[in-house]
Amino acid sequence: MSNPSENDAILLADLSGTHRDLLWVLSQTGPSESGRLHHALNDYYTDGIDQAQVCDTLKDLIERDLITKQTHDTTKYRLTESGRRALSARQAWQAGTRNAAGGHE
């Protein structure tokens, strides 16, 4: 039986780099509007990124319960607890605390 951190790591393993990058930006900026997220990714990617792709990616992350959308005066996106755990599991994997096959080193 898998433990919660393995399940969280699996959540991000199936996502595109754009999905993971958007989660990372949200973890660094806190709640943000789509325009700010688009700008951050556009600055990062050599070829830029289309605003529509950012919006589609945000919708997908909402459906996966990794972020939420809050609308008041403006619409802001924020990480859910599942999103935070998934990023933390990914960082642990990247740091080498888990090998590529999913086992401990």
N, CA, C and O of each residue as an XYZ file, in Angstrom:
420
protein
N       0.849     -1.178      0.000
C       0.000      0.000      0.000
C       0.894      1.240      0.000
O       1.892      1.278      0.719
N       0.551      2.244     -0.790
C       1.388      3.435     -0.889
C       1.052      4.402      0.236
O      -0.064      4.421      0.754
N       2.045      5.203      0.598
C       1.813      6.201      1.638
C       1.418      7.522      0.998
O       1.545      7.674     -0.217
N       0.933      8.504      1.801
C       0.473      9.778      1.235
C       1.507     10.492      0.385
O       1.145     11.069     -0.640
N       2.788     10.481      0.765
C       3.779     11.204     -0.030
C       3.982     10.552     -1.394
O       4.249     11.247     -2.374
N       3.858      9.215     -1.469
C       3.945      8.552     -2.775
C       2.763      8.946     -3.654
O       2.937      9.193     -4.847
N       1.571      9.007     -3.083
C       0.392      9.424     -3.845
C       0.532     10.860     -4.315
O       0.159     11.179     -5.444
N       1.067     11.736     -3.461
C       1.266     13.135     -3.835
C       2.272     13.255     -4.974
O       2.089     14.064     -5.884
N       3.334     12.453     -4.926
C       4.346     12.488     -5.987
C       3.743     12.033     -7.305
O       4.057     12.585     -8.359
N       2.883     11.034     -7.249
C       2.226     10.522     -8.459
C       1.365     11.599     -9.091
O       1.280     11.677    -10.317
N       0.717     12.440     -8.271
C      -0.119     13.516     -8.800
C       0.649     14.388     -9.788
O       0.104     14.771    -10.823
N       1.892     14.704     -9.489
C       2.677     15.576    -10.358
C       3.415     14.826    -11.450
O       3.765     15.414    -12.473
N       3.656     13.548    -11.254
C       4.405     12.776    -12.245
C       3.686     12.735    -13.584
O       4.332     12.662    -14.629
N       2.378     12.778    -13.570
C       1.600     12.697    -14.805
C       1.298     14.054    -15.426
O       0.639     14.126    -16.464
N       1.769     15.119    -14.811
C       1.501     16.462    -15.322
C       2.608     16.936    -16.249
O       3.741     16.459    -16.184
N       2.262     17.880    -17.112
C       3.263     18.482    -17.994
C       4.147     19.435    -17.199
O       3.834     19.807    -16.068
N       5.246     19.814    -17.813
C       6.131     20.789    -17.202
C       5.423     22.112    -16.949
O       5.690     22.775    -15.947
N       4.536     22.499    -17.834
C       3.789     23.746    -17.660
C       2.921     23.680    -16.410
O       2.843     24.647    -15.653
N       2.269     22.542    -16.195
C       1.469     22.359    -14.989
C       2.344     22.516    -13.735
O       2.002     23.244    -12.804
N       3.464     21.821    -13.742
C       4.352     21.868    -12.573
C       4.926     23.276    -12.392
O       5.053     23.748    -11.262
N       5.269     23.939    -13.479
C       5.812     25.295    -13.381
C       4.775     26.265    -12.814
O       5.112     27.138    -12.014
N       3.526     26.116    -13.224
C       2.472     26.980    -12.687
C       2.298     26.750    -11.193
O       2.126     27.702    -10.431
N       2.341     25.501    -10.775
C       2.256     25.210     -9.347
C       3.424     25.835     -8.598
O       3.255     26.394     -7.515
N       4.610     25.733     -9.187
C       5.802     26.306     -8.555
C       5.664     27.821     -8.414
O       5.960     28.378     -7.357
N       5.218     28.484     -9.473
C       5.058     29.939     -9.416
C       4.068     30.305     -8.313
O       4.310     31.233     -7.542
N       2.951     29.574     -8.236
C       1.972     29.862     -7.183
C       2.553     29.630     -5.787
O       2.219     30.351     -4.847
N       3.405     28.645     -5.655
C       4.021     28.393     -4.344
C       4.952     29.532     -3.951
O       5.151     29.786     -2.763
N       5.520     30.215     -4.932
C       6.445     31.310     -4.666
C       5.753     32.659     -4.515
O       6.212     33.508     -3.750
N       4.653     32.863     -5.239
C       3.996     34.170     -5.250
C       2.810     34.255     -4.304
O       2.408     35.351     -3.913
N       2.251     33.123     -3.933
C       0.998     33.143     -3.188
C      -0.140     33.371     -4.157
O       0.059     33.311     -5.371
N      -1.340     33.633     -3.639
C      -2.501     33.822     -4.518
C      -2.203     34.861     -5.601
O      -1.720     35.956     -5.315
N      -2.502     34.493     -6.848
C      -2.169     35.361     -7.977
C      -3.246     35.334     -9.036
O      -3.980     34.356     -9.173
N      -3.332     36.422     -9.784
C      -4.231     36.506    -10.932
C      -3.593     35.800    -12.124
O      -2.374     35.633    -12.172
N      -4.411     35.389    -13.078
C      -3.892     34.661    -14.237
C      -2.890     35.492    -15.027
O      -1.922     34.944    -15.555
N      -3.099     36.796    -15.119
C      -2.167     37.652    -15.854
C      -0.774     37.645    -15.247
O       0.223     37.624    -15.969
N      -0.705     37.664    -13.932
C       0.593     37.618    -13.246
C       1.275     36.266    -13.471
O       2.487     36.197    -13.671
N       0.483     35.200    -13.437
C       1.029     33.864    -13.678
C       1.522     33.738    -15.110
O       2.589     33.176    -15.357
N       0.745     34.263    -16.058
C       1.139     34.247    -17.462
C       2.456     34.999    -17.637
O       3.362     34.523    -18.321
N       2.556     36.156    -17.029
C       3.763     36.971    -17.145
C       4.987     36.227    -16.603
O       6.054     36.253    -17.216
N       4.830     35.565    -15.455
C       5.950     34.831    -14.849
C       6.409     33.699    -15.763
O       7.610     33.507    -15.953
N       5.469     32.948    -16.330
C       5.843     31.850    -17.223
C       6.394     32.369    -18.543
O       7.332     31.798    -19.099
N       5.818     33.438    -19.037
C       6.273     34.021    -20.298
C       7.723     34.491    -20.181
O       8.500     34.371    -21.129
N       8.079     35.023    -19.023
C       9.462     35.442    -18.782
C      10.399     34.246    -18.681
O      11.568     34.336    -19.056
N       9.889     33.129    -18.177
C      10.718     31.942    -17.955
C      10.949     31.140    -19.234
O      12.071     30.705    -19.495
N       9.903     30.939    -20.032
C      10.017     30.115    -21.228
C      10.667     30.894    -22.370
O      10.282     32.027    -22.661
N      11.639     30.284    -23.001
C      12.375     30.909    -24.098
C      11.445     31.355    -25.219
O      11.584     32.459    -25.744
N      10.503     30.501    -25.582
C       9.567     30.817    -26.668
C       8.280     31.466    -26.169
O       7.355     31.673    -26.955
N       8.204     31.787    -24.895
C       6.995     32.375    -24.335
C       5.901     31.338    -24.181
O       6.103     30.156    -24.458
N       4.750     31.792    -23.740
C       3.595     30.913    -23.560
C       2.336     31.717    -23.835
O       2.253     32.894    -23.483
N       1.379     31.094    -24.449
C       0.118     31.724    -24.815
C      -0.781     31.853    -23.586
O      -0.848     30.935    -22.769
N      -1.468     32.980    -23.453
C      -2.397     33.208    -22.335
C      -3.471     32.123    -22.280
O      -3.860     31.693    -21.194
N      -3.952     31.679    -23.438
C      -4.983     30.636    -23.464
C      -4.454     29.330    -22.878
O      -5.189     28.613    -22.199
N      -3.182     29.017    -23.137
C      -2.595     27.802    -22.575
C      -2.517     27.903    -21.056
O      -2.766     26.925    -20.352
N      -2.176     29.071    -20.557
C      -2.126     29.269    -19.106
C      -3.520     29.051    -18.522
O      -3.661     28.366    -17.509
N      -4.544     29.619    -19.140
C      -5.915     29.464    -18.645
C      -6.356     28.003    -18.681
O      -6.982     27.523    -17.736
N      -6.037     27.296    -19.758
C      -6.376     25.870    -19.846
C      -5.659     25.064    -18.771
O      -6.241     24.157    -18.176
N      -4.415     25.393    -18.527
C      -3.635     24.692    -17.500
C      -4.208     24.969    -16.121
O      -4.294     24.060    -15.296
N      -4.601     26.205    -15.858
C      -5.221     26.544    -14.581
C      -6.510     25.739    -14.377
O      -6.744     25.215    -13.288
N      -7.337     25.638    -15.408
C      -8.574     24.850    -15.311
C      -8.280     23.397    -14.986
O      -8.960     22.788    -14.160
N      -7.273     22.846    -15.630
C      -6.900     21.459    -15.387
C      -6.424     21.268    -13.946
O      -6.776     20.278    -13.304
N      -5.639     22.196    -13.442
C      -5.149     22.096    -12.066
C      -6.285     22.214    -11.053
O      -6.234     21.596     -9.989
N      -7.302     22.999    -11.376
C      -8.490     23.097    -10.517
C      -9.213     21.755    -10.497
O      -9.597     21.267     -9.435
N      -9.399     21.160    -11.678
C     -10.075     19.863    -11.767
C      -9.343     18.779    -10.989
O      -9.968     17.853    -10.471
N      -8.036     18.889    -10.904
C      -7.222     17.900    -10.172
C      -7.100     18.254     -8.690
O      -6.398     17.565     -7.948
N      -7.772     19.316     -8.252
C      -7.766     19.768     -6.865
C      -6.366     20.147     -6.378
O      -6.039     19.950     -5.207
N      -5.548     20.685     -7.270
C      -4.221     21.151     -6.879
C      -4.199     22.658     -6.629
O      -3.326     23.167     -5.927
N      -5.174     23.367     -7.213
C      -5.345     24.795     -6.955
C      -6.831     25.100     -6.833
O      -7.677     24.299     -7.233
N      -7.139     26.272     -6.274
C      -8.515     26.754     -6.224
C      -8.582     28.113     -6.899
O      -7.580     28.813     -7.044
N      -9.780     28.459     -7.301
C     -10.034     29.750     -7.941
C     -10.960     30.535     -7.019
O     -12.033     30.056     -6.652
N     -10.543     31.730     -6.651
C     -11.346     32.582     -5.787
C     -11.669     33.869     -6.520
O     -10.777     34.549     -7.028
N     -12.934     34.194     -6.570
C     -13.361     35.396     -7.273
C     -14.007     36.360     -6.280
O     -15.021     36.041     -5.660
N     -13.420     37.516     -6.142
C     -13.975     38.614     -5.351
C     -13.958     39.811     -6.294
O     -14.670     39.808     -7.298
N     -13.172     40.819     -5.998
C     -13.003     41.930     -6.934
C     -12.209     41.461     -8.146
O     -12.448     41.900     -9.271
N     -11.267     40.568     -7.899
C     -10.457     39.978     -8.966
C     -10.454     38.464     -8.767
O     -10.790     37.968     -7.691
N     -10.077     37.747     -9.801
C      -9.980     36.291     -9.715
C      -8.539     35.922     -9.396
O      -7.612     36.311    -10.106
N      -8.366     35.171     -8.323
C      -7.032     34.728     -7.925
C      -7.016     33.223     -7.770
O      -8.012     32.594     -7.412
N      -5.852     32.670     -8.050
C      -5.628     31.237     -7.933
C      -4.670     31.002     -6.782
O      -3.741     31.778     -6.560
N      -4.910     29.907     -6.042
C      -4.024     29.568     -4.929
C      -3.893     28.057     -4.828
O      -4.774     27.308     -5.249
N      -2.774     27.629     -4.261
C      -2.534     26.205     -4.057
C      -3.494     25.648     -3.018
O      -3.831     26.328     -2.049
N      -3.933     24.411     -3.220
C      -4.669     23.687     -2.197
C      -3.647     22.946     -1.335
O      -2.456     22.938     -1.645
N      -4.107     22.338     -0.276
C      -3.214     21.531      0.550
C      -2.663     20.364     -0.275
O      -1.496     20.000     -0.129
N      -3.491     19.780     -1.135
C      -3.019     18.701     -2.019
C      -1.920     19.196     -2.946
O      -0.950     18.484     -3.204
N      -2.073     20.415     -3.446
C      -1.056     21.005     -4.313
C       0.251     21.215     -3.584
O       1.322     20.958     -4.133
N       0.170     21.687     -2.334
C       1.386     21.895     -1.542
C       2.101     20.571     -1.264
O       3.323     20.473     -1.378
N       1.311     19.552     -0.897
C       1.910     18.241     -0.614
C       2.536     17.652     -1.869
O       3.617     17.066     -1.807
N       1.865     17.804     -3.007
C       2.391     17.265     -4.264
C       3.707     17.948     -4.635
O       4.644     17.281     -5.072
N       3.787     19.256     -4.469
C       5.039     19.976     -4.745
C       6.140     19.542     -3.795
O       7.286     19.367     -4.210
N       5.809     19.369     -2.547
C       6.792     18.935     -1.559
C       7.328     17.546     -1.904
O       8.529     17.298     -1.799
N       6.435     16.640     -2.316
C       6.858     15.287     -2.712
C       7.745     15.355     -3.947
O       8.723     14.615     -4.047
N       7.416     16.231     -4.886
C       8.216     16.399     -6.096
C       9.611     16.919     -5.749
O      10.609     16.438     -6.286
N       9.675     17.896     -4.853
C      10.963     18.448     -4.445
C      11.815     17.390     -3.761
O      13.028     17.343     -3.968
N      11.197     16.544     -2.950
C      11.937     15.465     -2.295
C      12.496     14.512     -3.341
O      13.636     14.062     -3.233
N      11.703     14.211     -4.336
C      12.163     13.321     -5.420
C      13.321     13.972     -6.174
O      14.318     13.312     -6.468
N      13.194     15.260     -6.487
C      14.248     15.968     -7.208
C      15.528     16.064     -6.377
O      16.629     16.059     -6.927
N      15.386     16.151     -5.081
C      16.547     16.257     -4.201
C      17.264     14.924     -4.046
O      18.336     14.852     -3.445
N      16.662     13.866     -4.594
C      17.319     12.568     -4.555
C      16.982     11.727     -3.348
O      17.643     10.722     -3.090
N      15.946     12.127     -2.588
C      15.571     11.311     -1.447
C      14.763     10.098     -1.875
O      14.509      9.196     -1.076
N      14.358     10.082     -3.148
C      13.701      8.921     -3.734
C      14.325      8.724     -5.108
O      14.581      9.697     -5.817
N      14.571      7.479     -5.488
C      15.175      7.253     -6.796
C      14.114      7.220     -7.884
O      12.921      7.232     -7.579
N      14.512      7.181     -9.115
C      13.596      7.257    -10.251
C      12.596      6.118    -10.266
O      11.506      6.281    -10.814
N      12.916      4.986     -9.696
C      11.998      3.847     -9.676
C      10.968      3.975     -8.552
O      10.073      3.137     -8.443
N      11.079      4.993     -7.730
C      10.112      5.209     -6.679
C      10.527      4.656     -5.335
O       9.800      4.819     -4.355
N      11.686      4.001     -5.258
C      12.155      3.449     -3.995
C      13.105      4.394     -3.297
O      13.586      5.367     -3.878
N      13.363      4.090     -2.045
C      14.324      4.905     -1.287
C      15.743      4.583     -1.724
O      16.051      3.448     -2.087
N      16.591      5.582     -1.685
C      18.002      5.378     -2.020
C      18.752      4.885     -0.811
O      19.958      4.652     -0.886
